[in-house]
Amino acid sequence: MKSAMKLIENWFSERYSDNLQLSFRVMDQLLSVKTDFQRIDIFETYDFGKLMSIDGTVQLTERDEFVYHEMITMVPSAMFKGRPKKALIIGGGDGGTATQLLKLGFDHIVNVEIDGQVVEVSKKYFPEISKAFSDSRVRLLVEDGIKYVHNTDEKFDLVIIDSTDPVGPAEGLFNSNFYKDVRKLISNGGIVVTQSGSPFYQPKALALATSAMKAVFPNVATYTAFIPTYPSGFWSFTVASDAELKAADASWLPDGKYFNKEILEGCFRLPEFVKDLIKESK
Ligand code: AG3
């Protein structure tokens, strides 16, 4: 008898709504682990290399992580007067943000990640992206970022909130009490930035981040980037500062693979529906 060959296709999907999802065809599932905080999955995909998802939402892929990590570090760095040197990262357990900051010449980085398993998994499956964790300029603390910002009195030029969506462990990061504590930690002219979701699929995330920051800082601005593997591909970040928010003389900043001087200007130009969202958030 001829043996029947069965062709199996495996797919990982992130749900954007009840009626829409983005699916990645995968070669293999490399890991699925439930931690004290969330579920982490790693897939080997056909189009995007290795992919990490947390609670079913894409956190990073090897192929497009550069967009997110450049944009969350280089835009706020370009707005800092002078050369920023000290940074605090809340979240960012994959190490991509810290690794990018080292490339920009930061010499003191504190990275506070609540879930130690995100760090361990990233070291194993994303060694290039997470390599900052073996650099002496980076201090990794596995603890609650909300408590950390409440208790520390260190000062930073840049505070980066590299979090998951505002549900689960990251919820308290989209909150004005959190930003009140953050404000005490920024140096003169210091800048705070957070990822603030997809304006199209997660308007609440952007509205929450904007309101939380506006309650505490006089200057708040939103910028966007194209990140193919995040919901709708159109992603927002929100910056805040006591200082005026404008591009400083950032001639020291190199071009990245996404970031350049034109992007720095262009990324703050917003579609009307995004402006409306921000206007409505007090
Ligand atoms: N931080 C997560 C961005 C949120 C993605 N959301 C989603 N896919 N629904 C990125 C971690 C990279 N350091």
Residues whose N, C-alpha, C, O or C-beta is under 5 A from the ligand:
A	BS01	AG3	T57 V58 Q59 L60 G92 D94 G96 D162 S163 T164 D165 Y230 P231
